Amino acid sequence: MSAEERQLTVAEAYEAAYRFVWQYAEREPSNEALQLLLVSMEPTDEAHRTNDPASWPDWVACVSDVGRTALPRLPRA
C-alpha cells in the first residue's frame, strides 16, 4: 500500500501534521511563530495530550471540519 492510499487514525494524522511542520521549521529556523506552534503541538507520552492542552481538541475540531467546510485560505496580494 502506498503512502497516498494509507488511511490514518486521528492520532497518526496529528503526528504526520506535526512532522510536516517540524521539517518545514528545520528549513526556516528563524521563524519564531512556527517554533512556538511546534512547542505547543509537541505530543507528550499521554494519549491525546500535547504541551498545550487546547491543541488536541483544536485538532479534533479541524478533523471534523474536513469535507464539511471550505478550506481556509490566506488572502493573496
N, C-alpha and C positions, 0 to 999 in steps of 0.2 A: 504494500500500500504506500503510495507516495504521500509526501507532506501535504500536498494540496487536497488529498482525499481523506486525510485523517480527521476524525471528529474528536474535539477536545472537551473535557469537562470544564465547568466554570472555573475551577481552581487551576487547571492546566492552562486555560486561556489567559488567566491572570498572570501566571508565571511567564507565559510567552510575551505578553504585553510588557511586563517588567523587563525581560531580557531585551526586547526590541528597543525600549527607551534607553536601557543601560548601554547597549552597543552604540547607539547614536551619541549619547553623552560622552562616551570614551573618545569619540572623534572631535567633539566640541567641548573640551574640558572647561572652557571659560564661561559656559552658560550656567550661571548660578541658579536660575529658576528651574532648570532641568535637574540639577543636583539636588535641590530641595524636594522636588517631586519624587525623585528616587528614594530619598531618605524616608519620606512619608509612606511610600508604596512598599518599601522593603518588607518581604514576608518574614514572619517570626516562626518559631518552632510550633506554636499553637495553630491548630487548623483554623483557617479563615481569619487569621489575625495579622495585622500589619503594624508598623511603628505608629501610624496614625489610625486610631480606632475607626474613624469615619471612612477610611479608604475602601474597606471591604464592602460596606453597604452601598457606597457610591458605585463601586464596580458592579455589584449585582443589579443595581438600577440601570446602569448602562447596558448590561447584557439583556435585560428585559426590553430595552428600547430598540434593540436591533431588529430591523424589519418592520417595526411599528411606527417609528417616527423618522423624519428626514435626518440625514446625516448632517451634523453641524459643519459649517464651512466658514473659514476666515474670509473677511472682505478682501477682494483683490483690488489693487491700485489701478 
